[in-house]
Amino acid sequence: IQIASIQIEQEDGTYKDSEEIPKGYTIDTTNSKCTNNVTPSWDISNNGLLVTNLTKSGTTCNLIFNKIPTPEDTLAQLGKTSEPGETDGFGATDEEEHNTLYSDKDDLGTTYYFRGKVKDNWVKFGKSGNSTETGNDLYWRIIRINGDGTIRLIYAGEGEAATNDEGYTTNGIDALINKNSNIKYYGNSDRAEYVGFEFQIENIHGHGPGDNVTKSNVLAELNTWFENNLADEFASESEKIDLNAGFCNDRRNSSSASTTWESETDDGGIGGRVTYYGAYLRLRPSDKNPDTSNKSMPTFKCKDIDNDYFTYTGAEQKTTIDQKQTSGTKSLQYPVGLITADEVTYAGGLFSKNNKGYYLNNQNEGYWTMTPFFYNGTANIFQITSNGFLTNQGGGGGVTISNGVRPVINLKADVSITGSGLYDDPYIIEGAE
């Protein structure tokens, strides 16, 4: 193959000829062209050109490269600093903590997350009923900037009903997509597999596509809501919604509550076997697990990123910070999921400790996470209670208890953003740059 030209995106959005491709860039597959119907792509991890359908000699390519957005680029768009605060506050709540970004690592790099009594992470994006003329504005809160620069949002309601308390917390039932009838995570609770966002019987980490795959009730509810409210945004080649970021349904399993959270015994997780999932071990402080030192130990990393990181069917392969290449499950009909219990902990919600002041507390209404808790005769999922703390769904019903549902989506890293993030001046998403 002969490379006839290389053009590199500049800071001002123009392109300049170059003799080489620097790191931090990826190929523009739409505008890069090769002769003989050859398709070019770029291996980011190895910084090298890949081609498909190469069958003839004399093939030449004109290549265009775009800068890969970073989390720091996204922060700059939001008007935020990339020098976050520090916290070890995973053993106590601070309802006065506010307006501060923190950082940690996820599977793709450095992630910046909001914590505490936050009022400047509001986003206005989409219209109810897919109607630009009659639909209400949809409001969201930013959970975090993912390690690849994409923006993770949790639904907060429609229009003025989305907020109260001076813009810090969301307004109860209006932040739920199921206002009239709470949703069971799944209809049965007598097998460990029922903690799965999607699951297969007799498979600890089962998911679709494939035979004998079952969707959880919450996933079916999310799909319906997404189709009814965000289908237009999605249909326009998902100009704003990211198709690659996923949602972790961490099913790492142990048959012992005293097992350290770093280990996995490969026992439990199927049928009636007693199972304590990874988040139970790291987010529920206990003297049975001395590694926690009576503090929660949240993580943004997904232990089994191939099988528990649920992604859209069209997700592209990513290279993790551990140099693992993965595209997740590629099983979801739409790129929508739920918040994880770890993300709640980072934001300020701890196990069995009231916190009504942080931004994820939903006034007097509880809602589901997608994080398994345990199976001990009943399959259980973490939830956020009406008092803002994490717990499992008790009362003997586990996943069959009815609860609220708040969708989580991700926006592309290269969207154009205006606004200050306050409720009365929310961030407005204007599309890909």
C-alpha positions as CSV (number, residue, x, y, z in Angstrom):
1,I,0.0,0.0,0.0
2,Q,1.2,3.5,-0.8
3,I,0.1,6.4,1.4
4,A,-0.5,9.3,-0.9
5,S,-1.3,11.9,1.8
6,I,-1.8,12.3,5.6
7,Q,-3.8,15.1,7.0
8,I,-3.9,15.8,10.8
9,E,-6.6,17.7,12.6
10,Q,-5.5,21.0,14.2
11,E,-6.6,22.7,17.4
12,D,-8.8,25.1,15.4
13,G,-10.6,22.3,13.5
14,T,-8.7,22.6,10.3
15,Y,-6.4,20.0,8.8
16,K,-2.7,20.1,7.9
17,D,-0.5,17.8,5.8
18,S,1.9,15.7,7.8
19,E,4.6,13.2,7.2
20,E,3.6,11.0,10.1
21,I,0.7,10.2,12.4
22,P,1.3,11.3,16.0
23,K,-0.1,9.4,19.0
24,G,-3.5,10.5,20.2
25,Y,-5.2,10.5,16.8
26,T,-7.5,8.1,15.1
27,I,-8.5,7.7,11.5
28,D,-11.6,9.5,10.0
29,T,-13.1,6.4,8.4
30,T,-15.7,8.5,6.6
31,N,-13.3,10.8,4.8
32,S,-10.2,8.6,4.5
33,K,-10.2,6.9,1.1
34,C,-8.2,4.1,-0.6
35,T,-8.3,2.9,-4.1
36,N,-9.5,-0.7,-5.1
37,N,-12.3,-0.5,-2.5
38,V,-9.9,-1.0,0.3
39,T,-11.2,0.1,3.8
40,P,-8.6,1.8,6.1
41,S,-8.8,1.7,9.9
42,W,-6.4,2.5,12.8
43,D,-5.1,0.3,15.6
44,I,-4.9,2.9,18.4
45,S,-3.1,0.6,20.8
46,N,-0.2,-0.2,18.4
47,N,-0.4,3.1,16.4
48,G,-0.6,1.4,13.1
49,L,-2.7,1.3,9.9
50,L,-5.1,-1.6,9.3
51,V,-6.8,-2.4,6.0
52,T,-9.5,-4.7,4.9
53,N,-10.4,-6.0,1.4
54,L,-6.9,-5.6,0.2
55,T,-6.8,-7.8,-3.0
56,K,-4.8,-5.8,-5.5
57,S,-1.3,-4.2,-5.8
58,G,-1.0,-0.5,-6.5
59,T,-3.4,0.5,-3.8
60,T,-3.0,4.1,-2.6
61,C,-4.7,5.8,0.4
62,N,-5.4,9.4,1.3
63,L,-5.7,9.4,5.1
64,I,-7.3,11.9,7.4
65,F,-6.8,11.7,11.2
66,N,-8.9,13.3,14.0
67,K,-7.6,14.1,17.5
68,I,-8.9,11.6,20.1
69,P,-10.8,13.6,22.7
70,T,-9.5,13.2,26.3
71,P,-11.4,13.5,29.6
72,E,-9.5,16.7,30.1
73,D,-10.8,18.0,26.8
74,T,-14.4,17.3,28.0
75,L,-13.7,19.0,31.3
76,A,-12.6,22.1,29.5
77,Q,-15.8,22.0,27.5
78,L,-17.7,21.9,30.8
79,G,-15.6,24.8,32.2
80,K,-14.1,22.5,34.8
81,T,-10.5,22.1,36.1
82,S,-8.6,18.9,35.6
83,E,-7.2,19.2,39.1
84,P,-9.8,17.5,41.2
85,G,-10.1,17.4,44.9
86,E,-9.2,14.4,47.0
87,T,-11.4,12.2,49.2
88,D,-11.3,9.1,51.3
89,G,-14.9,9.7,52.3
90,F,-16.2,6.2,51.6
91,G,-16.7,5.5,55.3
92,A,-18.8,8.6,56.2
93,T,-21.2,11.0,54.5
94,D,-20.8,14.7,54.2
95,E,-24.0,16.4,53.2
96,E,-22.3,19.7,52.9
97,E,-19.7,18.5,50.4
98,H,-20.4,20.1,47.1
99,N,-19.3,21.5,43.7
100,T,-16.1,19.4,43.7
101,L,-14.8,16.9,41.1
102,Y,-12.8,13.9,42.1
103,S,-10.9,11.4,39.9
104,D,-10.0,7.7,39.8
105,K,-9.3,5.1,37.2
106,D,-11.8,3.2,35.1
107,D,-11.1,0.6,32.4
108,L,-10.2,3.3,29.8
109,G,-8.2,5.8,31.8
110,T,-8.8,8.7,34.2
111,T,-12.4,9.3,35.1
112,Y,-13.6,12.5,36.7
113,Y,-16.7,12.2,38.9
114,F,-19.1,14.5,40.8
115,R,-19.6,13.9,44.5
116,G,-21.8,15.3,47.2
117,K,-24.1,18.3,47.2
118,V,-23.7,19.3,43.6
119,K,-25.8,21.8,41.7
120,D,-23.7,22.4,38.5
121,N,-24.0,19.1,36.7
122,W,-27.4,19.6,35.0
123,V,-27.8,18.7,31.3
124,K,-30.7,19.4,29.0
125,F,-30.8,16.8,26.2
126,G,-33.7,15.3,24.2
127,K,-37.5,15.7,24.1
128,S,-40.2,13.5,25.6
129,G,-42.1,11.5,23.0
130,N,-39.4,12.2,20.4
131,S,-41.2,15.4,19.6
132,T,-39.2,18.6,19.1
133,E,-42.5,20.6,18.8
134,T,-44.7,19.3,21.7
135,G,-42.3,17.3,23.9
136,N,-40.9,18.4,27.2
137,D,-37.2,19.0,27.6
138,L,-35.5,16.0,29.2
139,Y,-33.1,16.8,32.1
140,W,-30.1,14.7,33.3
141,R,-27.3,14.9,35.8
142,I,-23.7,14.2,34.9
143,I,-22.4,11.2,36.9
144,R,-18.8,11.4,35.6
145,I,-16.6,11.9,32.6
146,N,-15.5,8.4,31.5
147,G,-11.9,7.6,30.8
148,D,-12.3,8.0,27.1
149,G,-13.9,11.5,27.5
150,T,-17.5,10.4,27.0
151,I,-20.1,11.9,29.4
152,R,-22.2,9.6,31.6
153,L,-25.7,10.9,32.5
154,I,-28.5,9.8,34.7
155,Y,-32.1,10.8,34.0
156,A,-33.6,13.5,36.2
157,G,-37.0,14.2,34.8
158,E,-38.9,16.5,32.4
159,G,-38.9,20.3,32.5
160,E,-39.3,22.2,35.8
161,A,-40.5,19.0,37.6
162,A,-36.9,17.7,37.5
163,T,-35.6,19.7,40.5
164,N,-36.2,21.1,43.9
165,D,-34.0,22.1,46.8
166,E,-32.3,24.9,44.9
167,G,-31.1,22.5,42.2
168,Y,-29.2,20.1,44.3
169,T,-31.4,17.0,44.3
170,T,-34.0,15.6,42.0
171,N,-37.7,15.8,42.6
172,G,-38.9,12.4,43.7
173,I,-41.2,10.5,41.4
174,D,-40.7,12.9,38.5
175,A,-37.1,11.6,38.1
176,L,-38.4,8.1,37.4
177,I,-39.5,6.9,34.0
178,N,-42.1,4.6,35.6
179,K,-44.1,7.2,37.5
180,N,-47.3,5.2,37.6
181,S,-46.1,1.7,38.4
182,N,-42.8,0.7,39.9
183,I,-40.8,-2.0,38.1
184,K,-39.5,-5.4,39.3
185,Y,-35.9,-6.0,38.4
186,Y,-37.0,-9.4,37.4
187,G,-40.2,-11.4,38.0
188,N,-38.6,-14.4,39.9
189,S,-36.0,-14.4,42.6
190,D,-35.3,-18.1,43.3
191,R,-32.1,-18.4,41.2
192,A,-28.8,-16.6,41.4
193,E,-28.8,-15.9,37.6
194,Y,-31.7,-13.5,38.1
195,V,-29.4,-10.7,39.1
196,G,-28.3,-10.5,35.4
197,F,-29.2,-7.4,33.3
198,E,-29.5,-10.1,30.7
199,F,-28.9,-13.7,31.7
200,Q,-28.7,-17.4,30.7
201,I,-29.7,-20.2,33.1
202,E,-26.7,-22.2,34.2
203,N,-24.3,-19.5,33.1
204,I,-22.7,-17.2,35.7
205,H,-22.0,-14.4,33.3
206,G,-24.6,-15.2,30.6
207,H,-25.8,-12.5,28.2
208,G,-27.2,-12.1,24.7
209,P,-27.1,-12.4,21.8
210,G,-27.6,-16.1,21.7
211,D,-30.0,-18.9,22.6
212,N,-32.0,-18.9,25.8
213,V,-31.1,-15.3,26.8
214,T,-33.6,-13.5,29.0
215,K,-33.8,-9.7,29.5
216,S,-34.4,-8.4,33.0
217,N,-37.7,-6.4,33.5
218,V,-35.7,-3.2,33.9
219,L,-33.8,-3.7,30.6
220,A,-37.1,-4.2,28.8
221,E,-38.5,-1.0,30.5
222,L,-35.4,1.0,29.5
223,N,-35.6,-0.2,25.9
224,T,-39.2,0.9,25.7
225,W,-38.5,4.3,27.2
226,F,-35.5,4.9,25.0
227,E,-37.4,4.0,21.9
228,N,-40.3,6.4,22.9
229,N,-38.1,9.3,23.9
230,L,-34.6,9.1,22.4
231,A,-35.1,7.2,19.1
232,D,-34.8,10.4,17.0
233,E,-31.5,11.3,18.6
234,F,-30.4,7.7,18.1
235,A,-31.6,7.4,14.5
236,S,-29.5,10.3,13.3
237,E,-26.5,8.0,13.3
238,S,-26.3,8.7,17.0
239,E,-24.6,12.1,16.5
240,K,-24.6,12.8,20.2
241,I,-25.2,9.5,22.0
242,D,-22.1,7.3,22.4
243,L,-22.5,3.8,21.2
244,N,-19.4,2.3,22.8
245,A,-19.6,3.1,26.5
246,G,-21.2,0.3,28.5
247,F,-22.8,-0.5,31.8
248,C,-21.2,-2.9,34.4
249,N,-23.4,-5.7,35.8
250,D,-20.6,-7.1,38.0
251,R,-21.3,-10.8,38.6
252,R,-17.9,-11.7,40.1
253,N,-19.0,-14.4,42.5
254,S,-18.0,-16.0,45.8
255,S,-19.7,-18.5,48.1
256,S,-18.3,-16.8,51.2
257,A,-19.1,-13.4,52.6
258,S,-15.6,-13.3,54.2
259,T,-13.8,-13.5,50.8
260,T,-11.7,-10.5,49.9
261,W,-13.2,-8.5,47.1
262,E,-10.1,-9.0,44.8
263,S,-10.7,-12.7,44.7
264,E,-13.2,-14.8,42.9
265,T,-13.8,-18.4,43.8
266,D,-15.8,-19.4,40.7
267,D,-18.3,-20.9,43.1
268,G,-21.8,-19.7,43.3
269,G,-23.7,-17.6,40.8
270,I,-25.8,-20.5,39.5
271,G,-29.2,-21.9,40.6
272,G,-29.6,-22.1,44.3
273,R,-25.9,-21.8,45.3
274,V,-25.3,-19.1,48.0
275,T,-23.5,-16.3,46.3
276,Y,-21.9,-13.0,47.5
277,Y,-21.2,-10.8,44.6
278,G,-18.1,-8.5,44.3
279,A,-20.0,-5.3,45.3
280,Y,-21.4,-6.9,48.4
281,L,-17.8,-7.6,49.5
282,R,-16.4,-4.1,48.7
283,L,-19.3,-1.7,49.4
284,R,-20.7,-3.2,52.6
285,P,-18.1,-2.5,55.3
286,S,-17.9,-5.5,57.7
287,D,-15.4,-6.9,60.2
288,K,-15.8,-10.2,58.2
289,N,-13.9,-8.5,55.4
290,P,-10.9,-6.8,57.0
291,D,-9.7,-5.4,53.7
292,T,-12.5,-2.8,53.8
293,S,-11.3,-1.4,57.2
294,N,-15.0,-0.5,57.7
295,K,-14.9,1.7,54.6
296,S,-16.4,1.0,51.2
297,M,-13.9,0.3,48.4
298,P,-15.7,1.3,45.2
299,T,-14.2,0.8,41.8
300,F,-15.0,2.1,38.3
301,K,-13.4,-1.0,36.7
302,C,-15.5,-3.9,35.5
303,K,-14.0,-7.2,36.6
304,D,-15.2,-9.2,33.6
305,I,-15.4,-6.6,30.9
306,D,-16.1,-9.1,28.1
307,N,-19.2,-10.6,29.8
308,D,-20.5,-8.2,32.4
309,Y,-19.9,-4.9,30.6
310,F,-23.1,-4.5,28.7
311,T,-22.7,-2.6,25.5
312,Y,-24.8,-1.8,22.4
313,T,-24.8,-4.3,19.5
314,G,-22.8,-1.8,17.4
315,A,-20.1,-1.1,20.0
316,E,-16.5,-0.8,18.6
317,Q,-13.5,-2.4,20.1
318,K,-11.7,-0.4,22.8
319,T,-8.2,-0.8,24.3
320,T,-8.3,-0.7,28.1
321,I,-5.5,0.8,30.3
322,D,-4.4,-2.8,30.9
323,Q,-4.0,-3.2,27.1
324,K,-6.9,-5.5,26.8
325,Q,-9.0,-5.1,23.7
326,T,-12.7,-5.5,24.2
327,S,-16.1,-4.3,22.9
328,G,-18.1,-5.7,25.9
329,T,-21.1,-7.9,25.4
330,K,-22.4,-6.2,22.2
331,S,-25.8,-7.4,23.3
332,L,-28.0,-4.3,24.0
333,Q,-30.7,-3.2,21.6
334,Y,-30.1,0.4,22.6
335,P,-27.1,2.1,24.4
336,V,-28.9,2.6,27.7
337,G,-28.5,1.1,31.2
338,L,-28.6,1.9,34.9
339,I,-26.2,3.4,37.4
340,T,-23.9,1.0,39.4
341,A,-23.7,0.8,43.1
342,D,-20.0,1.8,42.9
343,E,-20.9,5.0,41.0
344,V,-23.4,5.8,43.8
345,T,-20.7,5.2,46.4
346,Y,-18.3,7.6,44.6
347,A,-21.1,10.2,44.5
348,G,-21.8,10.0,48.2
349,G,-24.3,7.2,48.8
350,L,-23.0,4.7,51.3
351,F,-24.4,1.4,52.6
352,S,-27.1,1.9,55.2
353,K,-26.1,5.5,56.0
354,N,-28.6,8.2,55.3
355,N,-27.5,11.0,53.0
356,K,-30.3,13.2,51.7
357,G,-28.0,16.0,50.5
358,Y,-26.1,14.5,47.6
359,Y,-27.3,14.9,44.1
360,L,-28.3,11.3,43.5
361,N,-30.8,11.3,46.4
362,N,-34.2,11.2,44.8
363,Q,-36.6,12.9,47.2
364,N,-38.7,10.2,48.9
365,E,-38.3,7.7,46.0
366,G,-36.0,4.7,45.7
367,Y,-34.6,3.3,42.5
368,W,-32.6,0.4,41.1
369,T,-28.9,0.1,40.4
370,M,-27.7,-2.7,38.1
371,T,-25.3,-4.1,40.7
372,P,-25.8,-7.6,42.1
373,F,-25.8,-7.9,45.9
374,F,-26.2,-11.6,46.9
375,Y,-28.2,-14.7,46.5
376,N,-29.1,-16.5,49.7
377,G,-32.4,-18.1,48.8
378,T,-33.4,-14.8,47.0
379,A,-31.6,-12.9,44.3
380,N,-30.9,-9.3,45.4
381,I,-29.8,-6.2,43.6
382,F,-28.4,-3.0,45.2
383,Q,-30.9,-0.1,45.3
384,I,-30.8,3.6,46.4
385,T,-33.4,4.1,49.1
386,S,-35.7,7.2,49.5
387,N,-33.2,8.3,52.2
388,G,-30.3,8.2,49.8
389,F,-28.4,5.2,51.0
390,L,-27.5,1.9,49.4
391,T,-29.0,-1.3,50.4
392,N,-30.3,-4.6,49.0
393,Q,-34.0,-5.0,48.2
394,G,-35.2,-6.6,51.5
395,G,-38.5,-7.8,52.6
396,G,-37.9,-11.3,51.2
397,G,-38.7,-10.3,47.6
398,G,-35.3,-9.4,46.3
399,V,-35.4,-8.6,42.6
400,T,-39.2,-9.1,42.6
401,I,-39.7,-6.0,44.8
402,S,-41.0,-3.0,42.7
403,N,-38.8,0.0,42.5
404,G,-38.0,3.1,40.4
405,V,-36.0,3.2,37.2
406,R,-33.7,6.0,36.1
407,P,-32.0,5.5,32.7
408,V,-28.2,6.1,32.2
409,I,-26.8,7.0,28.8
410,N,-23.4,8.3,27.6
411,L,-22.8,11.3,25.3
412,K,-19.9,11.4,22.8
413,A,-16.7,13.1,23.8
414,D,-16.7,15.4,20.8
415,V,-20.1,17.0,21.3
416,S,-20.3,20.8,21.5
417,I,-21.5,22.0,24.9
418,T,-22.8,25.4,26.1
419,G,-24.2,26.5,29.5
420,S,-22.9,26.5,33.1
421,G,-24.5,23.3,34.4
422,L,-26.9,25.0,36.8
423,Y,-30.6,24.0,36.6
424,D,-31.6,27.4,35.2
425,D,-28.6,27.4,32.8
426,P,-28.0,23.7,32.1
427,Y,-25.4,22.3,29.8
428,I,-26.9,22.2,26.3
429,I,-25.6,19.4,23.9
430,E,-25.4,20.8,20.4
431,G,-24.0,17.9,18.5
432,A,-20.7,16.5,17.4
433,E,-18.0,19.1,16.5
